Amino acid sequence: MVGREAAPVPPRRSLPRPTGSGLVMRLRMAAGQAPEDFTASADRLRHAWGAHAVHVRPTKPGWLELRLVGWDVLAEVRPPRRRLAAGPLRLPLALPEDGEWHVRDFRTVPHELILGATQSGKSVYLRNLLCGLARQPVVLVGIDCKWGVELAPFTPRLSTLADTPDRAGELLDALLEEMEERFRLIGLSSGAGPDAVLTSDVWGLPEAVRPVPVVLVVDEVAELFLAANKDDEKRRDAMVTKLIRLAQLGRAAGIYLEVCGQRFGSELGKGATMLRAQLTGRVCHRVNDETSATMALGDIAPEAVLAATSIPAERPGVAVVGDSSGGWSRVRSPHLTLDDAAAVCRDTSALAPELPRLAPFRPVVAIEPAGPASPAAVPHTGRPVTE
């Protein structure tokens, strides 16, 4: 009738579906309703349903997803009730506030920057990442210029490990040569002929000739930028240039970067900002300075920088994850001890693929004795017993 307001129409909803952290349901919005109406009502829905939080996410035009979370998942990360779906270079690594696991997909986000101060949980995130990759046929390459102390427990699964800046420069040269060879392979496969394969990256090649993926993990990237004299500056500039080339071109060749550090800023030196621009994924734990948080998340969203700088010290493992699309969320990695992570790498050492070009950088792995030996039977030389 003329002059009467239309009565509010409730949206149609699906049956609630249980998840590992609560419930999820889909809503079909009525005409005239907008996602912002439901987002504004999320707090009232939380109280009405007795949930810890309610998260609203548009899925497609006219449809919303309501996710009810039963407890503070950032305070208590519980293991999933069912095995999470993973795949080649796809790893569930952390639990966001909405209870849906954050999945690291290298083919979608090829390179990532991981920042965090001491005792912030950055190492736990890296352990989960390395253990997930260790179970897959992936070449794991490590650069740890702190004499290898951070990546040493994972050496049974690492194909290469460089523990000094000079060694790191030689390893980057070998990776660039490997990348160039892969590009030549892609070009030959796309040449003329009845069996030609038209592709611009290694994932379009037949599986029989496709090179194995390579993941380069750089621990404490600031060590690569430090220079004490003119000679060090030349070495630094050359090494950073090689790292930037890998970041710019490596995705198509199946070479991916995980760059870690306690801090990251433009004052590190020439090339820092250019390298940051190539690292699409960003993970920022608690940091000691706002500059690092701004460097990691400032080009994504100002709100993400504020969230990263407000992470309390008593919650190690909490981080802000973002990407170049502008989306971000708070997450927390499940706790994984160093002993458990090292055991996974020992158990999966047979899965380490061999790349002849990287063979000279193969880390030395100590052999554990089969049983107790007397001091007289094993002379002490100050060096680990190796193959």
N, C-alpha and C positions, 0 to 999 in steps of 0.2 A: 504494500500500500504506500501511497505517496505520503512522505513525512515521517515514516517509521524507519528506524535504523535496522539494518540486517543483523540478525542474531549471529553471534560467533559460532563458527562451525569447527568442531574438533577435528584434528587431522586423523587420517587413517593410519594405523600402526600395525606392524607385524607382531607376531608373538615374540616375547623376550627370549633371547638365546644366551645361555650361560657361557661365560669366558673364564679364563684363569684368574681374573681380578674382579669380576662382577657380572654385569649383564649388558647386552647390546640389542638394540631394536632399530628398525627402520620406520621412518615416518613419511607419509605422503601428504604434503602441505595442501591445504585448501586454497581456493582462489583468493588472492589478496594477501596471503600470508607470505612472510619473508624469513630467511634464516636468522636475521637479526632479532626478530621477535622471540625466537626460541633461545637464542644465546643470552638475551637479556633476562629470560626466565629461568636460566640454568640453576641459579642459586635457590630459587623457590622450589624447583623440582628436586634439588638435592635434599632439602629439608622434608619435603612431602614424602619422598621415598626412603628416607633414612640412609642415604648413601654418603660416602666421603666426598665424592665429586661427581659432577655430570658434565660431560663434554659433548658438544654439538658440532657436527662436521657435515657440510653439504657434500653429497656424493655425485649427484647429477641434477639437472633442472627439475625442481619440484620435489626432490627427495632429500631427506636428512638421515644422518645416523646419530642416534643417541647412545652414548657409552657411559654406563654407570660403573663407578669404581668403588669397591667396598672398603678399602683401607688406603692409607698413605703408602703408595708403592715406592716412593722415593726414600721412605724410612725403612722399609722392609721389602727387599726384592726376593720374592718367592720363586722357586723353580717352576717352570710351566708344567701343567698337568699332563699335557700331551707333547709329543716330540714336535718341535717347531719345524715348519717346512723350510728347508735350505736347498741349495743347489750349487752349481759351479760358480765360485766367487760370490756367493750370497751367504751372509752370516748374520744371524740374530745376535746382537751384541749387548743391548741395553734395554731397559724397561722405561718407557716414557710415563708421564703423569696420567695419560688416558688408559694405560694398561695394555696397549698394543705394542708389541716388541719392535724396537728400532732395528731394521735390517740394513746392514752394510752391503750394498750391491756395487761391486767394482765396475761392472759393465755400464751401469747408469751413472755412477759418480766415481770416475777413475782414480782421482787423487784426493788426498785428505790431509788436513793440518790438525794435529792434536796438541793442545797446549794444556799445561797444568803445573802448578808449583809443587814443591816437595810435599809429600803426604796428601796430595789432592785426589788420588785415585787414578791418575793418568797411567801408571804402570799396570794397574789391574785391567783397565780398558785394553791396553796393549797385549796383556797376557791372553785375554779372551780372544782377541783378534788373531794372535799367532797360533793359538791352539785350534781355532776353527780352520785356519788355512793349513795347519799341519796335517789335517785329516784329508786333504785334497791334493791331487797331483799338481802342485804349484811349486815353482822355484822360489824359495825364500832367500832374499839377499839382505844382509845386514850391514849398516855402517854405524859404528858406535865409537866415536873418537875419545871416549873416556876409558881407553884401553880395554874396551869390550866388557866392562863389568856388568852392564845392564843386559846385554844380549847373550852373554856367555852361557847362562843356564839353558839356552835354546839351541846351542850349537849342534846337537845331534840331528836336528831337523833342518838347520840352515845349510844351504848349498855354498854360500860364501859369507865371509865376515871380514870387514876391514876395521881395524881398531886404532888407526892413526890417520891424520890428515893426508900424509903422503900415500899411504895405502888406499885411502878412499879415492884419491885422484886417479890412481891406476885402475881401481875397480870401475869407476865411472867411465873411463876410456873403454874398458871391455864391454860395458853395457851399451855404449854408443855404437860400438862395432857390431854388437849383436842386433841392435835396433836397425842399423843400416842393412844388414844381411836379411832381416825379416821384410824390410820394405822391398828389397830386390826380389824376394820370393813372391810377394804380393804382385809386383809388376810382371813377373814372368807368368804367373797364373792367370793374369788378366790379358795376356797377349792374344794374338790372332790364332785361330785354330778351332776345330770342332769341339774340343774339350775345354775351351777357355772358360775360366770362372771370373765373372765380373764382380769385383769386390774392392773395397778401399781399406779393409782391415783384415786381421788374421782370422776373425770369427766367420768370415765368408769363405774361407778356404776349406777344402775337404778335410775331414777329420784325420785322414791318413797322413797328410802333409802339414797339418796345422801345428805351429810351434807351441810349446807348453807355455802357459802364462808365467810372468815373472812379477813378483811383488818386492819392491825395494823399501825397506824400513830404515829410516834415518832417525837415530836416537840422539837427542840434544843437537838440533840443527845449528844452534848458535856457535858450537865449536868449529863448524866449517867456515864461519864468517870471521873468526878472530884472526888478527894479524898483529905481529909485534914489530915488524920491520918491512922494508920495501920488498924483499924477497917473499915474505909471507903474503903481502898484498897481491903480488902477481899470482901466487899459488891460489889464494882465495878467489880472486876474480876468475881464474880459469876453472876452478872447481864449481863455483856457483853458476857459471855459464853452462857447464855440462849438465848440471842438475836442472836448469831451466829448459834446456833442449829436451831432456828426457820428459819433463812435465808437459812440454808443448806437443811433442810428437809421439810419446810413448804409448798413448791409448790405442792408436791404430795398430801398433806392433805388439800389443798384449803385454806391455810393461807398465806397471802401476806403482804409485808412490804413496807411502805413509810417512809423513814428515812430523816428527815429534819434537817438543821443546818445552822448557820451563817458561820461556818468554820469547816474544817475537815482535820486532818493531823495525821501522825504517832505519833507525840509527844503527842497526847491525851492519849496514854497509850497502854498497851498490848491488842491486839485484834482488834485495829482500822483497820489495813491493812487487816486482815483476814475478817472482816465484810465488808469492801469496796469491796473485791473480790467477795462477794456473791450478791452484789447489781448491777444487770446487767444494768438497766437503769440509766442514769445520766442526771440531769438537773442542769446546773450551771448558776445562775444569776450573776450580778456584785458582786464581792467579794473584801474584803479588802487586801488580800494577795495572792500572786501567788501560794503559797503552796497549798491552798485549791483548786484552779483551776487545778493544776497539779494532786492533789489527785483524783479529780473528772474525769478529761478528759485525763490525761497524758498517761494512758494505752490504750486510743482509738486512738488519733492522736495528734501530737504536734500542728498542725494548729488549732485544737479545743481549746487548752489552750490559744493560742494567741488571738483567737476570743473572748474568755470569758474575758480575762484581758483587752480587749479594749472596753468593753461595756460602753458607757457614762452614767454618773449619771443622766442626764436629760431624759433618756429613761427607766424609771422603767418598769419592766415586760419583757424586752428583756432578753433572755437566750440562751444558747447553749445546745442543746439536742443531746445526743449520746448514743450508746449502744455498747456491746462487739463485734459487727460485724465490727466496725471501721467506720461506717457512722455517720455523725453529720450534724447539720444544725442550723441556727439561727431561733429562734421563738419568738413570743410575745403572751402572754395570753390576752384575752379580759378582760377589766376592770370589776370587780364585787365588789360592795361595801360590807362592813361587814354586814350592815343592810339587804341587799337583800339576802346574803348567810344565815344569821341567820333565815330569814323568810322561806327560802326553807326548812331548817332543822326542823322548827316548823311544816310546812305543811306536811312533810313526816314522822313525828314522829311515826305514826301508822305502818309504814313499817319496823320498827326496829325489826329484829327477836330476839327471846329469846333463850339464851343458859344457861341452869341451872348452869353450872360450873362458868359462869361469872356473875351470878346474884349478888353476894356480892359486886361487883365493879360498880354496876349501879349508874350513877351520879344522884345527887339530882337536880330536875328541878323545878324551881319556877313556881307557877301558877299565871297567869295574872288575876287580878280582872275583873269581868264581867262589872263593872261600877264604877264610882267614889265613894269612900267611905270617910266618915268623919274621922278625926284623932281619934275621940273617939271610933269609931267602929273597927278600926284596931290598936291594941296596938303595939307600936314600941318595938321590942325585940332585934334588931340588927341582926336577922336571917331571911332568906327568908321564906315566907310562902310556905310550901310544902305539898304534899299529905301524 
